[in-house]
Amino acid sequence: MAETPDNNRGRAQPLDAGLCMHDLKVWFVREVLPLEADLMQFLRHHGRNRSDLNDLRQEVYLRAFESAHGGLPQATRPFVFAIARNILVDQFRRERIVPIDRVQDFEAIEVPSDEPGPDSSVIARNELRRLYAALDRLPPRCREAFVMRRVDQLSRREIAQRMGIAEKTVKRHLNEGLRLLVAALYGAPLDEGAE
């Protein structure tokens, strides 16, 4: 078989004109069948149904043999185990599908929702109340600068223009506001140099 450049490493090699079914069978017996013990251990470890192990092994062999018609892999072991993993993933997906004719009551099917549950809503409301209370305790100018930066998403320059102060003063208000909020919400002071 001809050498391939490094950028094709791991890909299947195209069958040479001289490669026949006999050569493919020889490759299969020499390269794939010796992996049987490791393959069965892999399938036992990752498979769900022990009674399907022999069928899964045969499916791996079949797909490996059929895939090798398009070209022999450079590395047989990763090739075979990738096929085994894909078969297990397909099997898992099939098991999760519930045939529609087996469902008696469509209203009883629980569909996952993106909406938060009641406990999450209560927790979020409590955290929001704590944040509002902490914001109310900030000095007025710190609170004003902090709200413009974090809520209105304004830059320091825009805040400085609106408040009629220097950008360094805005930075100081923002740092002080953040430090006080962290202390109020978490009981831990923020480092003085942090932004």
HUBELQUI-V591951 format. One record per run of one state. SS is the DSSP state (H for helix, E for strand, - for the rest). FROM is the first residue (numbers start at 1). LEN is the number of residues. Records with the same first field share a line. If there is no record, write none. Layout:
BEGIN
SS=FROM-LEN, FROM-LEN
END
This chain:
BEGIN
-=1-5, 9-3, 14-7, 47-3, 69-3, 74-2, 97-3, 103-3, 109-9, 137-3, 151-5, 164-3, 187-9
H=6-3, 21-26, 50-19, 76-21, 100-3, 106-3, 118-19, 140-11, 156-8, 167-20
E=12-2, 72-2
END
